[in-house]
Amino acid sequence: MWYVYILRSIAHPAQRYIGLTDDIDRRLPEHNSGQSPHTSKFRPWKLDVIIGFAEKSKAVAFERYLKSGSGFAFSKKHF
């Protein structure tokens, strides 16, 4: 399985991060330990949304959509 996830900063709730992984149990601790330069500034993080996909290509396409202007607006409204 491949997962598109949205993190929300606990310390700065307005900050969100959209990512993609095949191991969600490994990825969240990596974000919270500062291993990702994109998320280290707003630690700690909590999982807000996880969406699973059987095909990597569909997960990649959905992550790309969520990071686009209309996808970002969609995710803010619905998640």
Residue pairs with C-beta under 8 A, 6 or more apart in sequence:
1 22
1 52
1 53
1 54
2 20
2 21
2 22
2 52
2 53
2 54
2 55
2 56
2 58
2 59
2 60
3 20
3 21
3 22
3 24
3 50
3 51
3 52
3 53
3 59
4 18
4 19
4 20
4 50
4 51
4 53
4 59
4 62
4 63
4 66
5 18
5 19
5 20
5 21
5 24
5 27
5 47
5 48
5 49
5 50
5 51
6 16
6 17
6 18
6 47
6 48
6 49
6 66
6 75
6 79
7 16
7 17
7 18
7 19
7 28
7 31
7 39
7 45
7 46
7 47
7 48
8 15
8 16
8 45
8 46
8 48
9 15
9 16
9 17
9 42
9 43
9 44
9 45
10 44
10 45
10 46
11 42
11 43
11 44
12 42
15 42
16 48
16 75
17 31
17 38
17 39
17 42
17 45
18 63
18 66
18 67
18 75
19 27
19 31
19 63
20 59
20 60
20 63
21 27
22 56
24 47
24 50
28 45
28 47
30 36
31 39
31 43
31 45
32 43
32 44
32 45
34 40
34 43
39 45
48 79
49 75
49 79
51 62
53 59
53 62
64 71
65 71
65 74
66 72
66 74
66 75
